[in-house]
Amino acid sequence: MDKKRLFSVLFTVLGALLILDSAFTWYYVRNVNLGIVLPGLIGLVLIAAAFKMAFVERPVLKSKRLRTLLRVILIVCLAIFVLVEGLIIADPLLHRAELAGKVDYLLVLGCGIWPDGRPTLSLINRLDEAVAYYRANPHVTIIVSGGQGADEPMPEADAMAKYLIDAGIPEDAILRETRSTSTMENFRYSRALIGAEPGETVRLVFVTSDFHVLRARILAKRNGFEAYAIPAPTPSVIVLNSYLREFFAFIKSMLLDH
């Protein structure tokens, strides 16, 4: 088998697996977002490239200069993607809660509840990490942060508070931030909730999913926090989708969230 045919087979198999990943993830979460759709789109591109390698001999673009420019753009985009994903993976290891020392607040970032009000598995993983931290540090005040989405029966913060109370956390140890609809707002409204003075740097620990730590920490700093993370594990069924989606969310936040 020559190199072109080998790559054609590999691209076809990988493309099919990515399309299946999108379909399976959609079936699991019953929702549509960039993270769910993106693997499938990449899969379609790979299958189209495989078809071209196997059956189309002449170049799609006649201009050699244009083909070279396209290759350079693709290489630059791939390099940026690899760099950002590397930072996303490494950051939770570099800014862990153990480095924070004693703090007064533990902030739990919301990430969606089911239509019946139950936390999603991703959110349960975050809340379980918060319970463990509180039991080791019972002096902290827990801030649960999350507003109400269009398909949610209540603010995420209320569902989060209920879960924590059911787990044995005293209700008077919990503050509810129920307005936020983004990571930037999680920190902005939580800062207002604790009454921090303008210009005051507040040190805290926050809990979020592992793929989300880098972006959350940067946005925390933009809101006047010295923030350290407890990374909660991402459910295996959505790991690929979450990390792909986070790349684009990171780029958007760095450009627009100020």
C-alpha positions, 0 to 999 in steps of 0.5 A: 500500500502506497503512502497516499492510500495509507493516509486515505485509509487512516483519515477515513477511519479517524473521521468515522470515529470522530463522527461517531464521537459526536453522535454518541456524545449528543445521545448522552447529553441531548444537547447541541453545542460547539464541543459536540458538533466539532469532532463530527465536522473534523471527521467530515473534513478528514473523510473528504480529504481521504476521498480526494487522496484516493480518487482525485489526482489533480490539485483542488487549487491550481495556484501553487502559491495559493496552495503554499499559503494555505499550508502555512495557515494550516500549520500556524493554526495547528501550532496555536492549537497545540500550544493552547491545548498544552497550556490547558492541560498543564495549568491545573498542575501548576496552580493547585489549591495546596499552594493557596494557604489559608483562604476564606472563600471556596468558589464552585463554578456552575456548569449546567443542570438537567431539566429536573433540577439534578446536577449534571455529572460534570457538576457533581464532580465539582461539588464532590471536590468542594465537599472534600475541601470543606471537610478539610477546611471547615472555616471556609465560606462556599460560594456556588455560582451559576445562573439559570439557563433557558432549559434549566428549572432553577438557577444552577446555584440553587441546585448546587446549594441543595446538593451540598446541603444534602451532603452535610454542608451547613446551609449558613456556610453557603453563599448563592450567586444566581445571576451569572451566565458566563465564567467572567460573570461567575467571578464578577458577581461573586466578587460583588457578593463578598463585598470586596473593595475596589482594587483589593486582591482577594485570594481564594480557591475555586473548583471547576472542571480540569479543562476549564482551569486555565481560562477560569484562573485568568478571568479570576485575575482580571476580576481582582482574585489571586486564584488557585484551582481544584480541578474536577475530573471531566466525565470520560464520555465528553473529554474530547469534546470538552477540550476541543470546545475549550480551545475556542472558548479560551480564544474568545475569552482572551479577546473579549472578556475584560 
